[in-house]
Amino acid sequence: MGPRKRGARKRKSEDALVEEDCKNTERKADEEEGDAGTRKKYIGAHVGIQGGIWKAVESCLQMGGKSFALFLGSQRSWKRPALDPSAAEKFRDQCSSHGFDPTHILPHGSYLMNCGSPKEDVFTKSQELLVDELNRCHMLGLKLYNFHPGSSLGTITTEQCVEKIAGAINHAHQQIPDVVTVLENMSGQGSTVGGKFSELRSVIDRVRDQSRVGVCLDTCHAFSAGYDLAAEGGVKAMLDQFDQEVGRHYLKALHLNDSKGQLGCHLDRHEDIGKGNIGIRAFRDIVNEPRLENVPLILETPGRPGFEYSEQIQLLHSLCEEK
């Protein structure tokens, strides 16, 4: 019993140090942001949950983030252990104590899911996993859940695939309250749905409760699908088109990724900010776009030595113009 007690005290002391470091980082970021006179931006990154799902909050603060994305469980299995209620409570407490609004936290869906699959066993498992993931969001006090819409696998029509995706969303909404299902635009690779804004709108049109559906725009995916963000005025043009085809009020978040691929290549190949074919000008336009003032801007870039998430977050803040 003695050694375990000492270990517990040591862990408590280490946790206290991490907590203090997180608060110092958060305070410093707030001071720097206020001194710079820039608009308040919710820039962050996808963070891990190793060691406990509440660790995601600490990781975000340590890199200077104001928003974050996270997975809610293993990406390698359809079946995961149930979320521990005590872990969910600790996550909620961490978010509350550090001032994270649930609308600035964007859980990312499992890559195993294909809610548009023509294979009935895969569709059933995907629908069940969607319900499970929304339930985890509900337990964590989160309001948004982002996922890739799905793929027809080339064996059913796009319209049939859209019907299945919307059906899975409607089913999940019936099981779990409150959480908004956020569709991610895709690169247009293969038979995936969501490379065109019109396809996202088609899914939304078939969702019964449209107050519980939204969109997350991924910059790399958009560029790869043919939306020319690299052109002068390209960001504004893309958002204008999104407004017309989908509706601005459906935009819940952006994934900020440069692109290894060329415009219209239909390849999902993320690159670090300013290091790919989209280029730094587009990201300057994004962080200064008035329509994105309260929208979480979340990095999913690969990172490289000396240019990890924290450095890329700093770069994006440096691009913000004064009020």
URLINJO-V477527 format. One record per pair of residues at least 12 apart in sequence whose ideal C-beta (glycine too) atoms are under 10 Angstrom apart, sorted by the first residue. I is the first residue (numbers start at 1). GAP is how many residues later the second one is. D is the distance in whole Angstrom. If there is no record, write none. Layout:
# URLINJO-V477527
I_GAP_D, I_GAP_D
This chain:
# URLINJO-V477527
15_43_9, 18_37_9, 18_40_6, 18_43_9, 18_44_8, 19_39_8, 19_42_9, 19_75_9, 19_78_9, 19_79_10, 21_37_9, 21_40_8, 21_41_7, 22_35_8, 22_36_5, 22_37_9, 22_38_9, 22_39_4, 22_40_6, 22_72_9, 22_75_10, 22_76_7, 23_38_8, 23_74_9, 23_75_8, 24_37_9, 24_38_10, 25_33_10, 25_35_10, 25_36_5, 25_37_6, 25_38_8, 25_39_6, 25_40_10, 25_285_9, 26_34_9, 26_35_5, 26_36_9, 26_38_8, 26_39_10, 26_40_9, 26_72_6, 26_73_8, 27_34_10, 28_36_8, 29_32_8, 29_34_10, 29_35_5, 29_36_9, 29_37_8, 29_284_9, 29_285_10, 29_288_8, 30_36_9, 30_69_9, 32_32_9, 32_282_9, 32_285_8, 33_31_10, 33_33_9, 33_284_7, 33_287_9, 36_281_8, 36_282_9, 36_284_7, 36_285_10, 36_286_7, 36_287_10, 37_283_9, 37_284_10, 37_285_5, 37_286_6, 38_249_9, 38_250_9, 38_279_7, 38_280_9, 38_281_9, 38_282_4, 38_283_7, 38_284_6, 38_285_7, 39_248_8, 39_249_8, 39_251_9, 39_253_10, 39_254_6, 39_281_6, 39_282_8, 39_283_9, 39_284_6, 40_26_8, 40_253_8, 40_254_8, 40_280_9, 40_283_10, 41_25_7, 41_26_9, 41_245_10, 41_246_6, 41_247_9, 41_251_8, 41_252_8, 41_253_9, 41_254_9, 41_255_9, 41_256_7, 41_272_10, 41_275_8, 41_276_7, 41_278_10, 41_279_6, 42_23_9, 42_24_5, 42_25_4, 42_26_10, 42_58_10, 42_59_8, 42_61_9, 42_62_5, 42_63_10, 42_211_9, 42_212_10, 42_250_9, 42_251_9, 42_252_7, 42_253_7, 42_254_5, 42_255_6, 42_256_9, 43_21_8, 43_22_7, 43_23_6, 43_24_7, 43_25_10, 43_61_10, 43_211_10, 43_213_8, 43_243_10, 43_244_7, 43_253_8, 43_254_5, 43_255_8, 43_256_8, 43_266_10, 43_269_9, 43_270_5, 43_271_9, 43_272_10, 43_273_5, 43_274_7, 43_277_9, 44_15_10, 44_16_6, 44_17_10, 44_19_8, 44_20_9, 44_21_3, 44_22_6, 44_23_4, 44_24_4, 44_25_8, 44_56_10, 44_60_8, 44_61_9, 44_62_9, 44_212_10, 44_252_7, 44_253_7, 44_254_5, 44_255_7, 44_265_8, 44_269_7, 44_272_10, 45_14_9, 45_15_7, 45_18_6, 45_19_10, 45_20_6, 45_22_8, 45_23_6, 45_24_7, 45_25_10, 45_210_10, 45_211_9, 45_252_10, 45_253_6, 45_254_4, 45_255_7, 45_256_8, 45_258_9, 45_263_9, 45_264_4, 45_265_9, 45_267_8, 45_268_7, 46_13_10, 46_14_10, 46_19_10, 46_22_7, 46_23_4, 46_24_7, 46_25_8, 46_60_9, 46_62_7, 46_209_8, 46_252_6, 46_253_7, 46_254_5, 46_255_9, 46_263_8, 47_12_4, 47_13_5, 47_14_10, 47_15_9, 47_16_8, 47_18_8, 47_21_5, 47_22_7, 47_23_6, 47_24_9, 47_251_10, 47_252_10, 47_262_8, 48_22_7, 48_23_8, 49_21_6, 49_22_7, 49_23_8, 49_24_8, 49_38_9, 49_42_9, 52_32_9, 52_34_10, 52_35_6, 52_38_7, 52_39_8, 52_42_10, 53_17_7, 53_18_9, 53_19_8, 53_20_9, 53_30_8, 53_31_9, 53_34_5, 53_35_7, 53_37_8, 53_38_5, 53_41_9, 53_54_10, 53_83_9, 53_87_7, 54_32_10, 54_33_7, 54_34_9, 54_35_9, 54_36_4, 54_37_4, 54_38_9, 54_39_8, 54_40_5, 54_41_9, 54_86_9, 55_15_10, 55_32_10, 55_35_10, 55_36_9, 55_39_9, 56_12_6, 56_13_9, 56_14_5, 56_15_9, 56_35_7, 56_38_8, 56_39_9, 56_44_10, 56_49_8, 56_51_10, 56_84_10, 57_13_9, 57_33_9, 57_34_7, 57_35_10, 57_36_9, 57_37_4, 57_38_6, 57_39_10, 57_40_9, 57_41_6, 57_43_7, 57_48_9, 58_36_7, 58_40_9, 59_250_9, 60_34_10, 60_35_10, 60_38_8, 60_40_8, 60_44_10, 60_45_9, 60_249_9, 60_253_10, 61_33_9, 61_37_6, 61_39_9, 62_247_10, 62_248_8, 63_236_9, 63_245_8, 63_246_5, 63_247_4, 63_248_9, 63_249_9, 63_250_6, 63_251_9, 64_245_9, 64_246_6, 64_247_10, 64_249_5, 64_250_7, 64_253_8, 65_35_10, 65_39_9, 65_231_10, 65_232_10, 65_233_8, 65_234_9, 65_244_8, 65_245_8, 65_248_6, 66_33_9, 66_34_8, 66_35_10, 66_38_7, 66_230_8, 66_231_9, 66_247_9, 66_251_9, 67_33_8, 67_34_9, 67_36_9, 67_37_4, 67_38_7, 67_39_7, 67_186_8, 67_187_10, 67_228_9, 67_229_4, 67_230_7, 67_231_6, 67_232_10, 68_27_10, 68_32_8, 68_36_8, 68_37_6, 68_38_8, 68_39_10, 68_228_8, 68_230_7, 68_231_9, 68_241_10, 69_36_8, 69_37_5, 69_38_7, 69_39_5, 69_75_10, 69_77_7, 69_147_9, 69_184_8, 69_186_8, 69_227_8, 69_229_5, 69_230_9, 69_231_7, 70_21_10, 70_35_8, 70_36_8, 70_37_6, 70_38_7, 70_70_9, 70_72_10, 71_36_7, 71_37_6, 71_38_8, 71_39_7, 71_40_9, 71_62_9, 72_35_5, 72_36_8, 72_37_8, 72_38_8, 72_60_9, 72_61_6, 72_62_10, 72_63_10, 72_64_5, 72_65_7, 72_67_10, 72_68_8, 72_70_9, 72_73_8, 73_34_10, 73_37_7, 73_56_9, 73_59_8, 73_60_8, 73_63_7, 74_36_8, 74_38_9, 75_33_9, 75_34_10, 75_35_6, 75_36_6, 75_37_7, 76_34_9, 76_35_9, 76_36_8, 77_33_9, 77_35_8, 77_52_10, 78_32_8, 78_34_6, 78_35_9, 78_44_10, 78_47_5, 78_48_9, 78_50_8, 78_51_6, 78_54_9, 79_46_9, 79_49_9, 79_50_9, 79_53_9, 80_30_9, 80_49_9, 80_52_8, 80_53_10, 80_56_9, 82_50_9, 82_53_9, 82_54_9, 82_57_9, 83_49_9, 83_52_8, 83_53_5, 83_54_10, 83_55_10, 83_56_6, 83_57_8, 84_55_9, 85_54_7, 87_52_9, 87_53_9, 88_48_8, 88_50_9, 88_51_4, 88_52_5, 88_53_8, 88_54_10, 89_50_9, 89_51_9, 89_52_9, 91_14_10, 91_48_9, 91_49_5, 91_50_8, 91_51_9, 92_47_9, 92_48_6, 92_49_5, 92_50_9, 93_48_10, 95_45_8, 95_46_7, 95_47_9, 96_45_8, 100_41_10, 100_42_10, 101_42_9, 101_193_9, 101_195_9, 102_35_9, 102_38_9, 102_39_6, 102_40_5, 102_41_4, 102_42_7, 102_76_10, 102_77_10, 103_39_9, 103_40_6, 103_41_7, 103_77_9, 103_149_8, 103_150_9, 103_191_8, 103_192_9, 103_193_7, 104_39_10, 104_40_9, 104_149_9, 104_190_9, 104_191_9, 104_192_5, 104_193_10, 104_194_9, 105_32_9, 105_35_8, 105_36_9, 105_37_6, 105_38_8, 105_39_7, 105_148_10, 105_191_8, 105_193_9, 106_36_8, 106_37_10, 106_38_5, 106_39_8, 106_40_5, 106_76_7, 106_78_10, 106_110_7, 106_146_8, 106_147_5, 106_148_10, 106_149_9, 106_190_6, 106_192_6, 107_26_7, 107_27_9, 107_29_8, 107_30_6, 107_33_8, 107_35_6, 107_37_7, 107_38_5, 107_39_7, 107_40_9, 107_72_9, 107_75_9, 108_25_9, 108_37_8, 108_38_5, 108_39_7, 108_40_9, 108_74_10, 108_76_8, 108_108_9, 108_147_9, 108_190_9, 108_192_9, 109_17_10, 109_20_8, 109_21_8, 109_24_6, 109_25_10, 109_36_7, 109_37_6, 109_38_3, 109_39_7, 109_40_10, 109_72_9, 109_73_9, 109_75_8, 110_16_9, 110_19_6, 110_20_9, 110_22_9, 110_23_7, 110_37_8, 110_38_9, 111_36_9, 111_37_7, 112_13_8, 112_14_8, 112_17_7, 113_12_8, 113_13_4, 113_14_9, 113_15_10, 113_16_5, 113_17_6, 113_20_8, 113_34_6, 113_35_7, 113_36_10, 113_37_7, 113_55_9, 114_12_5, 114_34_8, 114_35_9, 114_36_5, 114_37_6, 114_38_9, 114_39_8, 114_47_9, 114_50_9, 114_51_9, 114_54_10, 114_78_9, 114_79_10, 115_12_6, 115_14_9, 115_15_6, 115_32_8, 115_33_9, 115_34_7, 115_35_5, 115_36_10, 115_46_9, 115_49_6, 115_50_5, 115_51_9, 115_52_8, 115_53_4, 115_54_7, 115_56_10, 115_57_9, 115_66_10, 115_68_10, 115_78_9, 115_88_10, 116_32_10, 116_33_6, 116_34_3, 116_35_6, 116_36_6, 116_37_9, 116_40_8, 116_42_9, 116_44_8, 116_45_4, 116_46_7, 116_47_8, 116_48_5, 116_49_5, 116_50_9, 116_51_9, 116_52_8, 116_75_9, 116_76_9, 116_77_6, 116_78_10, 116_87_9, 117_33_6, 117_34_7, 117_35_8, 117_36_7, 117_38_9, 117_39_9, 117_44_8, 117_47_7, 117_48_10, 117_51_10, 118_32_10, 118_33_9, 118_34_7, 118_35_6, 118_36_9, 118_37_5, 118_38_4, 118_39_10, 118_42_8, 118_43_8, 118_46_8, 118_73_10, 119_34_7, 119_36_9, 122_28_10, 122_31_9, 123_27_9, 123_41_6, 123_42_10, 123_44_9, 123_45_7, 124_44_10, 126_21_9, 126_24_8, 126_38_9, 126_39_9, 126_42_7, 127_37_9, 127_40_8, 127_41_5, 127_42_9, 127_44_6, 127_45_7, 127_48_10, 128_40_10, 128_43_9, 128_44_9, 128_47_10, 129_18_9, 129_39_10, 129_43_10, 130_15_8, 130_17_7, 130_35_10, 130_38_6, 130_39_7, 130_41_8, 130_42_5, 130_43_10, 130_45_9, 130_46_9, 130_51_8, 131_37_9, 131_40_7, 131_41_5, 131_42_10, 131_43_9, 131_44_5, 131_45_6, 132_40_9, 132_43_10, 132_44_9, 133_12_6, 133_14_8, 133_39_8, 133_43_9, 133_46_9, 133_48_10, 134_13_10, 134_35_10, 134_38_5, 134_39_8, 134_41_7, 134_42_4, 134_43_9, 134_44_9, 134_45_5, 134_46_10, 134_47_7, 134_78_10, 135_37_9, 135_40_8, 135_41_5, 135_44_9, 136_40_9, 136_43_9, 137_39_8, 137_41_8, 137_42_5, 137_43_9, 137_44_10, 138_37_10, 138_38_6, 138_39_7, 138_40_6, 138_41_6, 139_37_10, 140_39_10, 141_37_10, 142_36_9, 142_37_7, 142_38_10, 143_35_7, 143_36_6, 143_37_6, 143_39_10, 143_69_10, 143_109_9, 144_35_7, 144_36_5, 144_37_8, 144_38_5, 144_70_7, 144_72_8, 144_108_6, 144_109_7, 144_152_9, 145_27_9, 145_31_9, 145_34_5, 145_35_7, 145_36_6, 145_37_6, 145_67_10, 145_69_10, 145_107_10, 146_34_9, 146_35_8, 146_36_4, 146_37_8, 146_38_6, 146_68_9, 146_69_9, 146_70_5, 146_72_10, 146_106_8, 146_107_7, 146_109_8, 146_152_9, 147_18_10, 147_21_10, 147_22_9, 147_34_7, 147_35_7, 147_36_7, 147_37_7, 147_69_9, 148_17_10, 148_35_8, 148_36_5, 148_37_9, 148_38_6, 148_44_7, 148_45_9, 148_46_7, 148_68_10, 148_70_10, 148_73_9, 148_120_10, 149_12_8, 149_13_8, 149_15_10, 149_16_5, 149_17_9, 149_19_10, 149_20_9, 149_32_10, 149_34_5, 149_35_7, 149_36_9, 149_37_7, 149_43_7, 149_44_5, 149_45_4, 149_46_10, 149_50_8, 149_51_7, 149_53_10, 149_54_6, 150_12_9, 150_14_7, 150_15_5, 150_18_8, 150_33_10, 150_36_9, 150_41_9, 150_42_7, 150_43_6, 150_44_8, 150_53_9, 151_14_10, 151_35_9, 151_38_9, 151_39_7, 151_40_5, 151_41_5, 151_42_7, 151_43_9, 152_12_9, 152_13_10, 152_38_9, 152_39_5, 152_40_8, 152_41_7, 153_37_8, 153_38_6, 153_39_10, 154_36_7, 154_37_4, 155_36_8, 156_35_9, 158_33_8, 158_34_10, 158_35_6, 158_38_9, 158_41_7, 158_44_8, 159_34_10, 159_40_10, 159_43_7, 159_47_10, 161_30_8, 161_31_9, 161_32_5, 161_38_9, 161_41_10, 161_42_9, 162_31_6, 162_32_10, 162_37_7, 162_38_9, 162_39_10, 162_40_5, 162_41_5, 162_42_10, 162_43_9, 162_44_7, 163_39_9, 163_40_9, 163_43_6, 164_29_10, 164_39_10, 164_42_10, 165_16_10, 165_18_8, 165_28_7, 165_29_9, 165_34_10, 165_37_9, 165_38_5, 165_41_8, 165_42_9, 166_15_10, 166_36_8, 166_37_5, 166_38_8, 166_39_8, 166_40_3, 166_41_5, 166_42_9, 166_47_9, 167_39_8, 167_40_10, 168_13_9, 169_12_5, 169_14_9, 169_34_8, 169_35_9, 169_37_8, 169_38_5, 169_39_9, 169_40_9, 169_43_8, 169_44_7, 170_36_8, 170_37_6, 170_38_5, 170_39_8, 170_42_10, 170_43_10, 172_40_9, 173_34_8, 173_35_7, 173_36_6, 173_39_6, 173_40_9, 174_34_9, 174_35_9, 176_36_10, 177_35_9, 178_34_8, 179_33_7, 180_29_10, 180_31_8, 180_32_5, 180_33_7, 180_34_5, 180_70_10, 180_72_7, 181_22_10, 181_23_10, 181_26_8, 181_28_10, 181_31_6, 181_32_5, 181_33_8, 181_71_10, 182_30_10, 182_31_8, 182_32_5, 182_33_6, 182_34_5, 182_68_9, 182_69_10, 182_70_5, 182_71_7, 183_16_9, 183_17_5, 183_18_10, 183_20_6, 183_21_8, 183_24_9, 183_30_7, 183_31_7, 183_32_5, 183_33_7, 183_63_10, 183_67_9, 183_69_9, 184_16_9, 184_31_8, 184_32_5, 184_33_8, 184_34_6, 184_37_7, 184_69_9, 184_71_7, 185_12_7, 185_14_9, 185_15_6, 185_30_7, 185_31_7, 185_32_5, 185_33_6, 185_34_10, 185_36_5, 185_37_6, 185_39_10, 185_40_7, 185_42_9, 185_57_9, 185_61_9, 185_70_9, 186_13_9, 186_14_9, 186_32_8, 186_35_5, 186_36_9, 186_38_9, 186_39_7, 186_80_9, 186_82_8, 187_31_8, 187_33_7, 187_34_4, 187_35_8, 187_36_8, 187_37_4, 187_38_5, 187_39_9, 187_72_9, 187_74_8, 187_77_10, 187_78_8, 187_79_5, 187_80_6, 187_81_5, 187_82_9, 188_33_8, 188_34_10, 188_36_7, 188_37_4, 188_38_7, 188_76_8, 188_77_9, 188_78_4, 188_79_9, 188_80_9, 189_32_9, 189_35_8, 189_36_9, 189_72_10, 189_76_9, 189_77_5, 189_78_6, 189_79_6, 190_76_8, 192_29_10, 192_33_10, 192_74_9, 192_76_9, 194_21_9, 194_24_10, 194_27_8, 194_31_9, 195_26_8, 195_27_9, 195_29_8, 195_30_4, 195_31_8, 195_32_10, 195_71_7, 196_29_7, 196_30_9, 196_31_10, 196_49_8, 197_18_8, 197_20_9, 197_25_9, 197_28_9, 197_30_9, 197_41_9, 197_44_6, 197_45_6, 197_46_10, 197_47_8, 197_48_4, 197_49_5, 197_50_10, 198_43_10, 198_47_6, 198_48_8, 199_46_10, 199_47_10, 200_13_9, 200_14_10, 200_15_6, 200_17_9, 200_42_9, 200_45_8, 200_46_6, 200_50_8, 201_14_9, 201_41_10, 201_43_10, 201_44_6, 201_45_5, 201_46_8, 201_49_9, 203_12_9, 204_42_7, 204_43_8, 204_46_7, 210_37_9, 210_39_10, 210_40_8, 211_38_10, 213_37_7, 213_39_9, 214_32_10, 214_33_10, 214_35_8, 214_36_5, 214_37_7, 214_38_4, 214_39_8, 215_27_8, 215_31_6, 215_32_9, 215_35_5, 215_36_6, 215_37_6, 215_38_8, 215_39_10, 216_34_10, 216_35_8, 216_36_6, 216_37_4, 216_38_7, 216_39_6, 216_79_9, 216_80_9, 216_82_8, 217_21_8, 217_22_8, 217_25_7, 217_29_10, 217_34_7, 217_35_9, 217_36_8, 217_37_5, 217_38_7, 217_39_10, 217_69_10, 217_75_10, 217_78_9, 218_35_9, 218_36_7, 218_37_4, 218_38_8, 218_39_6, 218_41_10, 218_50_9, 218_52_9, 218_80_10, 218_82_8, 219_16_9, 219_19_9, 219_35_7, 219_36_7, 219_37_6, 219_38_5, 219_39_7, 219_40_8, 219_51_9, 219_54_9, 219_57_10, 219_59_6, 219_63_7, 219_64_8, 219_67_7, 219_78_10, 219_81_10, 220_35_8, 220_36_9, 220_37_4, 220_38_7, 220_39_4, 220_40_8, 220_41_8, 220_47_9, 220_48_7, 220_49_7, 220_50_5, 220_51_7, 220_56_8, 220_57_9, 220_58_7, 220_80_8, 220_81_9, 221_34_8, 221_36_8, 221_38_9, 221_45_10, 221_46_10, 221_47_6, 221_49_9, 222_12_10, 222_13_10, 222_16_6, 222_19_10, 222_20_9, 222_32_9, 222_33_10, 222_35_10, 222_37_9, 222_56_9, 223_15_9, 223_34_9, 223_35_8, 223_36_5, 223_38_8, 223_39_9, 223_40_6, 223_41_8, 223_42_9, 223_53_9, 223_54_7, 223_55_5, 223_56_10, 223_59_8, 224_33_10, 224_35_6, 224_36_9, 224_37_5, 224_38_8, 224_39_8, 224_40_7, 224_41_5, 224_42_6, 224_43_6, 224_44_7, 224_45_8, 224_46_10, 224_53_9, 224_54_10, 225_38_9, 225_39_7, 225_40_9, 225_41_7, 225_43_10, 226_37_7, 226_38_4, 226_39_9, 226_40_8, 227_12_10, 227_14_7, 227_15_9, 227_36_8, 227_37_9, 228_35_6, 228_36_8, 228_50_9, 228_54_9, 229_29_10, 229_30_9, 229_34_9, 229_48_9, 229_49_5, 229_50_8, 229_52_9, 229_53_4, 229_54_9, 229_56_8, 229_57_8, 230_28_10, 230_29_9, 230_32_10, 230_33_7, 230_46_9, 230_47_6, 230_48_5, 230_49_5, 230_51_7, 230_52_6, 231_32_9, 231_48_10, 231_50_9, 231_51_9, 232_49_8, 232_50_10, 232_53_9, 233_52_8, 234_29_10, 234_44_9, 234_45_10, 234_47_9, 234_48_6, 234_51_8, 235_43_10, 235_46_9, 235_47_5, 235_48_9, 235_49_9, 235_50_4, 235_51_6, 235_52_10, 235_53_9, 235_54_6, 235_56_10, 235_57_9, 236_49_7, 236_53_7, 236_55_9, 238_44_9, 238_47_10, 238_48_10, 239_12_8, 239_15_10, 239_46_10, 239_47_9, 239_50_7, 239_52_6, 239_53_8, 240_51_10, 242_49_9, 243_48_8, 248_43_6, 251_40_8, 251_41_8, 251_44_6, 252_43_7, 252_44_8, 253_39_10, 253_42_6, 253_43_5, 253_44_8, 253_45_6, 254_32_7, 254_35_10, 254_38_7, 254_41_6, 254_42_7, 254_43_5, 254_44_7, 254_45_10, 255_15_9, 255_41_9, 255_42_8, 255_43_6, 255_44_8, 255_45_5, 255_46_9, 256_14_10, 256_17_7, 256_22_10, 256_26_10, 256_27_7, 256_30_7, 256_31_9, 256_40_10, 256_41_5, 256_42_7, 256_43_5, 256_44_7, 256_45_7, 256_56_8, 256_57_10, 256_60_7, 257_12_9, 257_13_4, 257_14_7, 257_15_9, 257_16_8, 257_19_8, 257_21_8, 257_26_10, 257_41_9, 257_42_7, 257_43_5, 257_44_6, 257_45_9, 258_12_7, 258_13_4, 258_14_6, 258_15_6, 258_16_6, 258_17_6, 258_18_3, 258_19_7, 258_20_5, 258_21_7, 258_22_9, 258_24_8, 258_25_8, 258_43_7, 258_44_10, 258_54_10, 259_12_6, 259_16_10, 259_17_5, 259_18_5, 259_19_5, 259_20_9, 259_23_10, 260_12_10, 260_15_9, 260_16_6, 260_17_7, 260_42_9, 261_15_8, 261_16_7, 261_17_10, 262_14_10, 262_15_6, 263_14_7, 263_15_9, 265_12_9, 269_33_9, 270_29_9, 270_30_6, 270_31_6, 270_32_6, 270_33_10, 271_30_7, 271_31_7, 271_33_10, 272_27_9, 272_29_5, 272_30_6, 272_31_7, 272_32_6, 272_35_6, 272_36_9, 272_37_10, 272_39_9, 272_40_6, 272_43_9, 273_13_10, 273_26_7, 273_28_6, 273_34_8, 273_38_9, 273_39_5, 273_40_9, 273_42_6, 273_43_7, 273_46_9, 274_27_10, 274_33_9, 274_38_9, 274_41_7, 274_42_10, 274_45_9, 275_26_8, 275_27_9, 275_29_8, 275_32_8, 275_37_10, 276_25_9, 280_35_8, 280_36_10, 280_39_8, 281_38_9, 283_14_9, 283_29_9, 283_32_8, 283_33_6, 283_36_6, 284_32_9, 284_34_10, 284_35_4, 284_36_9, 284_37_8, 285_34_9, 286_30_8, 286_33_9, 287_28_10, 287_29_5, 287_30_8, 287_31_9, 287_32_5, 287_33_5, 287_34_8, 288_31_7, 288_32_6, 288_33_5, 297_16_9, 297_19_7, 299_13_6, 299_14_7, 299_17_8
